[in-house]
Amino acid sequence: MEQDHNIRVVLFDLGNVLVDLGDISEMHAMLNTQGEESEVWLKWLQSPTVAAFDSGKITFDRFAEELLDEVGSSVDKEVFKASFKAWPKGLFSGALALVDAVKPEYHRAILSNTNAAHWPRLMDEMGLAGKFHSYYASHMVGFVKPDDAIYQHVIHSLQVAPQSILFIDDNQVNIDTANALGMKAFRVKGIDEARRVLHLYGVLSH
């Protein structure tokens, strides 16, 4: 395996890459919808209510009210909030080992569309705190994927060329934006697919 000497940053998405979000039935329940997984995720990413919550502009309570209204759901707000908060199941088996396997010369970072309801669980309960050099959480930086602005924020913050960032994410629209900006970006789902890409670029120590 040849090391790509241009790569300086290994940038991870969380949901469906390191973090298990369960099967598509969870999404159908929240969005009151049907369809293929990629279609449902696109609907999620295109929701103005989701974007407002994930960029830190509205409270969890208002998010629940507005999303239920947006999708025409009759689910009780408190029931929805409890279900939403519990949505991330936990880390995929081997997730922390994969992150730890990134060679020390690379800057490890997270770029995730997330929110105030999930972030404490991701960091504390799932043990992601302290595993990365930089954390770009949408609700903290005020931008969401796949908007250009959040990628530009990462590039500016890290002071690196886009071409030196290796990015893995589970949504094609997010990958498309990253690639258009010059990053080396790949769609993956789960640890095995993530490991294959990272191995291909020679950034893993074993």
Salt bridges, closest charged atoms under 4 A:
ASP13 OD1 - LYS145 NZ 2.92
GLU26 OE2 - LYS89 NZ 2.91
GLU37 OE2 - LYS189 NZ 2.84
ASP61 OD2 - LYS77 NZ 2.85
ASP61 OD1 - LYS81 NZ 2.89
GLU65 OE2 - LYS77 NZ 3.06
GLU66 OE2 - ARG62 NE 2.55
GLU78 OE2 - LYS81 NZ 3.94
ASP100 OD2 - LYS131 NZ 3.33
GLU125 OE2 - ARG121 NH2 2.93
ASP169 OD2 - LYS145 NZ 2.68
ASP192 OD1 - ARG195 NH1 3.22
